[in-house]
Amino acid sequence: MLNRHVFPVVLLFLFSLSRLHAQAVKLVSPDGKTRIDVMVNPDHALVYRMLVNQSVVVDWSVLGLELRSGTIGADAAIVSSATRTVNETITWPLGENDRIPNRFNETTVSCRSGSTPFQVTFRLYNQSLAFRYTLTDKAAIRAGVITRELTTFRFASPFTLYQYNEESVFAPTAVDSFTKTSDFPTTLTNGKLFISVGEAANAGYTKAVLEKGTTPNTLAVSFKKDYRDPAKHDSVRIGQPFSSPWRTISVSASAIGLHAFSDLAFRLSPPPASGIPAWVKPGKLIRSYLTTQNGLDCIDFAHKHNLQYIMFDAGWYGAEFRGSSDPTNVIEAIDMPKVIQYGKQKGIGVILYVNRVALRAKLDTILPLYQKWGVAGLKFGFVDGLSQEGIQWLAQALPKVQAHGFILDIHDNYKPTGLSRTYPNLLTQEGIRGNENNPDAFHNTVLPFTRFLAGAADYTFCYPNANKAFSDNLRKTKLQVSKGQQLALTVVYFSPLQAMFWYGNPNDYTNEGEIEFFSRVPTVWNESHYLSGEIGQHIAVARRQGKLWYLGTAAGLNDWSGTLTLNFLDKGKTYTATVYEDDGADSIRKRTVTVKKGDAFPVQLAARGGQAVVIEPNR
């Protein structure tokens, strides 16, 4: 959705060069500080490098695809290039910022490998590069299979990466000691620079990962999850037309500077065909036990505490992994029409979980049925976000879900690549080690610099109630972080659909003073600022909705203290800051303080602690 008052400036320059002379292409970013060079090296391979502030960050690295019919990028020649500049503003009421600048220079490089034509499109933003492959040759496409992607990232110096896969913990590992694989986006640092290597617009490829390359300081793209038959080299099937997902490299001089690229995958994905449907509503939810009464109790709780949804999770139509469980029939313990109707009276929507087994068997049956029931949204469970077949299934399911008027949450191993822009009803997804796994404070303070650079994540907060230390579902394990950190992370972590109360009976939440902040915090924002942070050590984020500012700070495994400069406030106004913080006795203390623009706001957190603040203007 483009701001109708801000028109994109598009300049298109076409030029053709002969095979003899067109062996190098250069492109600079809009601010002139980032540059890429593309050329054919002495081995006749297509390669690229990336420079920031005239220093090489990614040295000459290989480009290409290995097809069953031959290798794209080998025996290469650059034939021509077409360049354009785009400067636009995207308006988006479902994000971290409601106005998203999208400014880049782009060149599409037309090449040949032997007699096979192909293109590589490069988009260069300030301190960020995106590129993807396009095949137009019918003979190459008819061969139909990519057996390997040859893309590499050869860094100019040694780096440490934060290795993880899907819902695992993070393991800082030197690139040259790297023996596993790591998901996109992967974050790296050498102590001076911070780099995120990511992916965008994957609607039909496989889930590629990063592995150690064959040369020092190098990462390579791999198809570990989609190598079904090594004898046939059967990996990724392609059709006409074919463009790969974008590969991205973003560079910052600070860890918090990486946040400037958290919407990069969004910007690289296609816009929605018809704007954002009016019925797409962000919000917060509580998960209900699988009974009618608990559903009604959850609706009352949601109405009282400014939540917008309740969710019936796995089991509401029977054992989720059994093919005999019918997602068109509700278990006897739940009077679904009664709960849905009561929710409508209270302005609370009902979201239903459906497992992959039932989705694959009956998607086209349940969508019109649930629409007739008055269901507000769906949660897809245990989908296959690892293989090409699974990702393609999701890509065809997304428009169907939107066409039937449901918001959507995709859980388990699926991670975002920007498709929430194309399908605005896709509010969030998991692909994260969330709170139901009881992660520690190191994990919590790594996430803003890693997984959240891909987009929204449903962290499923498991705030303890007044009567139990934690949930029976977690074997009565105590939280590894403070209650203050739980509150703060609802500001730090972005998700338009936020599961605030994942475990526990709503009637047990009598600790109103502790959970008051959950009632106040929104899930989408007008603007956001990362104020301070180091990976695995601490994080401080300020976000605004309307006239109110929200501030979340969290510490890692060690104490953290510092000051945050409140330059984001309006000049000439005074504000009241309501602070929700740990009281040292496993509860929350609330206090107020008057602040203004430019104030140094002190923060002093114990290890594993956190603080949440609401800042509102005084009249």
N, C-alpha and C positions, 0 to 999 in steps of 0.2 A: 504494500500500500504506500504510494508516494504522496508526500505532502503536496496537495494541488497548488499551493502557493510557492513551492520551491521547485522549479523545473530543472531536470538534469541537463547539464551542459555536456554534450557529446560531440567530440571532434574526431573525425575519421580520416586517417591518412593512409592511402594505399600506395604501395610501391613494390615493384618487382625487380629482382636482381638475378643475374645469371648464375647458374650452378658454379661457375668458375670463381665468381667474386662474392657470392652470398654465403660466406662461411662463418660469419659472426654477426650477432645481434646484441645490442645493448638497450637497456631500458632503465629509467630512473623513476623514483617515487615522486609524488606531487611536491614534497618539500625538498627534493633534490638530495636527500641524505642517504637514501638506500638505492642500491644499483644491482642489477643482475646482468651477467654476461652469458650468452649462449653461443656455442661454437661446435664445430666438428674437430675432434682432437686428431693427433697423428695416427691413431689407431682406427680412424674413421668412425668413431663412436660419437653420438650426440651427448654433450655434457653442458653443465651450467655451473655458475658460482654466484654467491650472494655477498655483497659488501654493505656494511653499515658504517657511516662516518669514515669512509675510505679504507676501512679495515675489513679484511676477508673474514667472514664468519663461517660460511659454508664454502669450502674450496671445491675445485672442479669435481663434480659428481655426475654419475651416469644417469641418463634418461632412457626409457624404452620399455617395451613389452615383448615378451617371447610368445609368439603365436605358434600354433601347430604347423602353420604354413610358412613360418620364417620369423625373423627377429626384427621388430621395429626399433630403430635407433642404432643398429649396426649397419656398416657399409653406407653411412648416412651422408646426405648432402642437404644443406639449407637452400631452398629454392626462392622463397619470398617471405615477406612478413607484412601484416596489416596492423596498424596501431590506432588506438583510440584512447580518449580521456573521458572519464565519467566523474561528475561532481553532483551528488544528489543527497537529499535528506529523506530517510524513510521514517514515517510516523508509525508508531507501534505501541498501542496501549497495554500490551501483554508482556512487557519486557522489563529489564533493569533500568532502561532509559526510554522515554516515550518518543524521543527524536534521535535517530541513529544516522550520523554522517556516513556516507558511503562514497569515498573519494579514492580513485585509483587510476593508474595508467596501465594499459593492457596492450600486449602484442600477441598476435596469433602467428606462429612461425610455421610455415608450410615446408615440409621436408619430404625426402624420399629415402627409403632404405632399399637399395637396389632399384627395382622398378615399382616398388610399392609406395604410394603416397600416404602421408599421415600429417597430422597437425599437433602441435603443442601450444596451448594458450597459457600465457603468463600474465597474471595480474599483480601489480606491484603497488602496495599501500605503503604508507610511512611505517618503516620498520617491519614490514610483513610481506611475504610472497605467497602466492597461490598459483598452482599450475595443474593442468590436466591434459590428457591425451584424447584425440578424436580420430577415429578411423572412418574414412569415406570410400575406400577401395572395396568394391563389391566382392572381388575374388578373395581378398583377405578376410572379409567378414563372413563369407560363405564357409570358410574353414572353421569358423565358429567357436574357437577355444583359445583363451589365454592361459598358457601353462605356467608363466611366471611374470611378475612385474619386476623390472630391472631397476626401478628407482632407488637411488641411494642418497644419503646425506653425509658427506664427508666433512667433518668439522675441522677448523683450522688449528685447534688445540685440544688437549684432553678435556673431557667433560664427564660429569657424573649425572646419571639419569635416575629418575624415581620410577622404578619398575613396578608394574602392577598388571593384572588381568582381570577384567570384569569386576567382581566383587571381592578382590583380594586386598591384603594389606600392601603398603608401599615399602619397597626395599631400595634405598639409595645404593647404586652400583656404578662403578666406573665403566664407561662404554667399552673399553678394551678388556674388561673382566666379565662382560655380560654373556651369560650362557643360556638365559631363558628368552622369552619374548615379552614385549610390552605393548599395551594398547595405545591407540590414538585416543586423546592427545597425550603425548609423553613430554614431560618437562625435564629439562637439563640445565645444569649450571656449572661454571668453572670458577665461581666466586666473584667474577666480574660481570659476566653476562648471564642472562636467563633466557632460555629458548624453549618454545613450545612447538612441537612437530605434530600437526593435526590432520584432520580429514573433514571434508564437507560434501554435502549433496550425494550421499550414497543411498540411492533408491533401487539398485538392482545389481550391484557388484557383490563381492564377498566381504566378509569381515577380515580385512588385511591387518597385519600386526607388524611391529618392528623387531628385527633381530640384529645381532652383531654382523657387520659387514666383513668382507675379506681383506680390507685394508685398515690400517690403524685409524682410530677415531671416527669410525664409519658405522652408520646404521643403514640397514637395507629393509625394503618392504618384502613381506613374506605372506604366503597363503597357507598358514598352518592348519586352518580349520576346514579347508575346502580342497583337499588333495585326495580325492576319493579313490582314484585308481592309478597308482604310480606307473603301471605298465602302459596305460593309455595317456598318461600326463593330462588327465581330465580335471581341470581346475575351474576356470571361469568361462562360462558360455556367453557369447555376445551375439547381438543382432543388429539390424539396421534401423536407425543410425546408432553409433556407439560413441559415447564419451565416458571416460572414467570419472570416478569421484575426484574432487580436488585434493591435492596434497598441499599442506600449508607449512610455512616456517615463520614464526613470529619471534622477534628479538627485543629484549628490554635490558636496560642497565640496572633495573631493580626487580625484585620479585613481584611487588604490587603492580609494577608497570605492565605485567602480563595481562592484567584485567582489561586493558584497552582492546584486547583481541578476543574477549570472551563471547562477542557476538559475530566473530568473523565467519563461522560456519553458517550462521543465519544470513549474513550479507551475501554469501556465495550461493545460496539456495534460491530457486525460483520463487517469485512472489505469488500470493494466492490469486487464483483465477478471478474471484469475485469479491475481493476484500475480506474483511473479518466478519463472519456472521454475527448478528446482533445477539444470538442466544449463547454465544461463547462467553461464559462467566468464570473468571478466576475465583479462587476461594480456598477455604480451609475445611478440613473434615475430621470427624471422629469415626473410628471403626467400631461397628456394632457386633455384639455376640449374635449368634444365629437363632434368635427368638423374636417373636413379635414384640413382646414387652420391652426387650432391650433396644429394639429398633425405635420404638416410641420414646423410650427414655433418652436415647441418643439424640433424637430430634429435639426434645425439650432442652437438652444440654446444649445442643448446637444453637438453638434459637436464643438461649440465655447468654451464650458466650461468643456471639458474633462469628459463628462458623456457618458455612454455606451448604455443606454436604454431610451426609453420613454414607458409610460404605458397608455393604455386606460382602465379606471376603470369601475365601475358598470354603466350600462346603454347603453353600445355600441351596444348591441343586444336587447334592450328593458328593461322593468321593471324587475329587477333581481329576484324577488320572485314570479313572475307569471309563471306558467307552460306553458302559451301560448307564452312566449318570447322564440325565437328560436336562440340558440347560433351558428347556422350555417348561419344566415342571419344578415347582418350589417344594422344598421339604415341608412336612406337616407342621414343624415348629414355627414357621413363619407365615403369617397372613400378609403376603406381599401387597395386595391391593390396599389393605388397611394402612400399612406403613407408608406407602407412596402417597396416598390421599392425605394422610395426616401431615406428611412433609409438605405437601402443596399448601395446606392451610397455614403452615408456619413459615412458608418461604424457604424450605430446606429441601434440596435435591437428594435423590437416592442414586448412588453409584453401585454397580454390580460387577463383581469379579467373574471372569470366565477364563478357564484354563485352555491351553493350546489344543488339547484333545477335542474339546467341544467346539472351539473356534474353527478348527479345520473341518469338522464334520458339518457344522450347522450355522456358519456365519450368516449366510443369506436368509436363513430362517429366523434367527433370533433378532436381527436388526429391526425388521418391521414389527416383530412381536413386542420387543422392549419399547419401541416407540409408542405402540398402542397402550402398553402398561403405564407409560408416563415416566419411564426411567430417565434420569438426567445425564448419566455418563457410564462409561465402561472402563474397567481395568483389565487389560490383557495380561495373563499370567503364563510364565514359562514359555514365552514365544522363542523361536529360533532366530536370534540375532547374530548367529555365528557363521552361517553358510549363505551362499548366494540364493539358494532355493528359499530359505527362510526369510531373507531380506526382501526378495521379490514378492513373497506372499504378503508381507507386511505392507509393501508399497501399493499393492492392489487393494488391500483392506482399508487403508487410510481414507481414500475418498469415499468409500462406501459408508464408513462410520460417520464421516462428516455430513454426507448427504442425508443421513437419517437423524441428524440433530443431536449427536452425543459428544460431550467432551470425552477425552481419552487420556489414560495413563497406562503406559506400557512398562511392565515390570520384568525383573530378573536380568538376563545378561544383555539386553538391548541398550545401546548408548546412542545419544543424539548426534546427528550430523547436519543439523540446520533445517530439517524438514518441518519443524513447527512453523516456519515462515510460509511454506507452501500449504500446509494444512493447519490453520490456527487453532483448531479444536484439539490438536495434540499438545496438551498443556505441559505434560511432564513425562518423565520416564525414570527408571531406576538405573541399572548399569553402574551401581555404586555400592560400596560396603556401608550400608545404612545403620541407623541406630538400633534396629532389632538385632544386629550382630554385636552390639555393645562395644564399638571401637574405642580406642583410647584417645587421649588429647593430642598425641602426635599425629595420628591419622586425621583427626578433625581439623588440625591446622595445616595439613598438607593438601587437603581437598580443594581449598579455594584457589590453589596455584596449579592444579592438575586437572582432575575430572571436571570441575566446574568451568574450565575453559572451553569445554565442548557444548555447554548449555545447561538447561534446567535439570535438576535431579530431585527425585522424591526420596528424601532421607528417612522418612517414617519415624518421627520423633516418638520416643517412649518415655514421656515424662512420668515419674512415679506419682501415684495418688497418695492420699493421706493415710491409708490403712495398710499399705504394703511397701516394702523397700523397693521392690521392682515387680516384674510380672512373673507369674507362674510359667509363662511361655519361655522365659529366660532362666528357668531353674533357680529363681529367686536370687540371681546374681545382682549385686549392687552396681549401679552406674559407675563407670570408670572416670566420669567427669562430674563437675558440680552441677547443681540445678541452675545456677547463674549462667553456666556455659550453655546449657540446654536452651535457655531463653535467648541468649545472644545469637546462637546459630540460626535462629529463625530470621534474623536480619542478614547475617553473613551469607547464608546459603540461599540461592535463588531458585524458586519454583512457583509458577503461577497457581498450581494446585499443591497445597502443602498439607500432608498428613500430620496433624498436630498431636493427636492422642491415638497412638497405635494399639496399645495394650491397656486393659483395665476397664472396669465398669464405670459408666459415667456417674453413678450414684456414690462412688467412693471418692470422687474429687471434691472433697469438702474444704480443701486448702485454697480458698478463693484468693487470698492475698498473694499466693505464689503464682497462680496461673492467670492472674489479671492481664499480664503482658500479652499472653497468647490471644486474648480477646481484642487487644488493641492493634497488634501488628498486621499490616496488609501483606499481600503476596506479590503485587506488581507495583511498579515504581515510575515516578516522573524523572528522577535522576539518581545516580549512584556514584559514590566516590570511595575508592580504596585509600584509606588514610595512612595506614602503617601495616607492615607485615613482613615476616620472614618465614620461609617454608619450614613447617614443623615446629615453629617457635611461638608465633603469635599472629593475630590478625585483627584489624580494626576496619570496619566498613560503616559508612554513613549513607543513608538512602532517604529520599523524600517522596512522600505522596501528598499532594495538595500543599497545605501550609505546614504540615507536620514533618519533622525530621526524626528518623530512627537511627540509633547508633548501636552497633554490636561489636563487642570486643571479646576475644577468647585467648587464653594462654595454652601453650603446649605442656610438656612434661616438667617445665621449670617455671618459677615465678617470672612475671613480666611487669615492669612498671615503665611508664613513659607519659608524655603529654601529647594531646591531639589538638592541633590548631583549628579552631572553628571558623575557618574562612568561608565555608559554604553558606553561612547564615547571611541574611540581608543586613546591609549597613543601616545603622540608625535605629534598629529595633532591639528590644530586650525580649528574652525568651525564658520560659521556665522549663528546666530539664528535670524530668522525673526519672530517677535512677533506680533500677531493680538490680540488686547485687547479692552475692553470697554473704550471709551473716556470720559465718564461721561455726554455725550450729546446725548445718544441713537444712537450712531454710533460706528464705529470701527476705532481705530488708529493703524497704522502700524509703527514699528520701528525695528532697527537691533542692535545686540550686538555681540561682538566676545566672544566665549567661548572655553573651552578645558576640557579634562577629569579631573574629580575631583573638578571642580568649584562648588561653592555653588550658585545656581541659585535662586534669590529671587522671591517670588510670593506674591503679595498682592492683594487680591480680595475683592471687596465689596460683601455684601450679595446678593445672586442670580446671581453673576457674574461668568465670566470665561475667560480663556485665551488659545489661540491656538498658537503653535510655530512650525516652520519648522527649523530644524538644518541641515545644509549642510556643508560638508568639504570644506575648502579652498584649492586651488591648491598650 
